[in-house]
Structure formats: C-alpha cells, structure tokens
Amino acid sequence: MDRTVFLIDGFNLYHSISASERLHKYKWINLYRLAAILTPKSSKIVGVYYFTAIAAWDQNKALRHKLFIRVQEHFGVTPIYGKFKMRDKTCRISHGKYQIPEEKQTDVNIAIKLLTLGFNDEYDTAVIISGDSDLIPSIKAVREELPAKKIGIAIPIHRTANELQNIADFYMKIKEKHLASCILPDEIEINGRKITRPTTWK
C-alpha cells in the first residue's frame, strides 16, 4: 500500500479561505480529515504535518490559533513552527517608514521535512497543500535525488499554481465540497476540556 504524507502550508491554505467571507466557516476544519478525503483508497496516510507560525503580537489571534493547533494535534496532525519577522516598508504617499510582520521559515521547513522523510524512506508519495511557487526548488531536489518518490500538489481553493503543477507528478484542486466535509463540530471535548469554535470563524 502506498505510504502518503501531507505537508500543509498553513498560511497559504488559511489565506485562500480568508479571501472570501463566505468561506470563513471553513477555518474550523479537521486537517487530517481533509488529507484523508484527498487520499485514494489504495494509499495509507503515514503523516500529516502542519507548517505555521504564531502571531505573538496579537493575543486574541494567537489564542485562536493555538486552540486550532491543539484540536489538530488531537486528530493526529503534527505542527511544525516557523516564526514572524518584522519587515521594513515605506509608505508610497507619505514616504514614512513602518514595519509589517512577515512569516518566515515555512518554505525551508517544508523543504527540510520533505527531504528528511524522503531520505529516511518514510513515504512513497508526498502531497503538499500549497500554491506557493517558492516550493519548486525543494520538489526539484526530491525528484533529482529520490526519483522513486512521487510529489503531488493540492492547490488551495480559488488559487492557481501553474508552476507547481508543471513540476509535480500530479495535482488536484481543493474544492468547497472537500472543505465542507471537514468542518469540525462547534464544540469538541479533549481530555475533559471543552473547546469551542471561535465566534469569528462561523
């Protein structure tokens, strides 16, 4: 049976859902379930990894995110953390300087995990959920060094990823019906603690 791992670019998936208010309810989904829906019956999931970073400057956002991660861990998803770095920007109108947070390390973390798991022969197929073309070098590296491994791309809803599609062994598009099948209950009990869906995620 084909051993399949999923590597989920958390912010790429999140922003594809956030782009439409109609889709906001799908922020509260079971990522392991999403992976299972995208996996053929002839394959077995041997790992689901969620790459993300915590927005430490916004306490409410950070709390919601940590809650979401706790739920994902409960269902078998492994989080891998990057970090945010402040980036200098210049206002086009006033030319004043300001800073914005920019998420870092996700691409590198995905590349390292993809290669490490591959060299350790822990998968036959890896599916990356992302539309970020910055992942192309890591996919090329696996195809050159580990040609027996298959790399697939699951493109987040309403996104295009032509460059990724062209280099991957196969690709699929995440549709609303997939997300709808993965919505979590409004309330989940984990180790005796009740976790409730954030009110802004409805």
HELIX and SHEET records of a PDB file:
HELIX    1   1 GLY A   10  SER A   18  1                                   9    
HELIX    2   2 GLU A   21  LYS A   27  5                                   7    
HELIX    3   3 LEU A   31  ILE A   37  1                                   7    
HELIX    4   4 GLN A   59  HIS A   74  1                                  16    
HELIX    5   5 THR A  106  PHE A  119  1                                  14    
HELIX    6   6 SER A  133  LEU A  135  5                                   3    
HELIX    7   7 ILE A  136  GLU A  145  1                                  10    
HELIX    8   8 ASN A  162  ILE A  167  1                                   6    
HELIX    9   9 GLU A  176  ALA A  180  1                                   5    
HELIX   10  10 THR A  199  TRP A  201  5                                   3    
SHEET    1   A 6 THR A  78  TYR A  81  0                                        
SHEET    2   A 6 SER A  43  THR A  52  1                                        
SHEET    3   A 6 ASP A   2  ASP A   9  1                                        
SHEET    4   A 6 THR A 125  ILE A 129  1                                        
SHEET    5   A 6 LYS A 150  ILE A 155  1                                        
SHEET    6   A 6 PHE A 170  LYS A 173  1                                        
SHEET    1   B 2 LYS A  83  THR A  90  0                                        
SHEET    2   B 2 LYS A  97  LYS A 104 -1                                        
SHEET    1   C 2 GLU A 187  ILE A 190  0                                        
SHEET    2   C 2 ARG A 193  THR A 196 -1                                        
END                                                                             
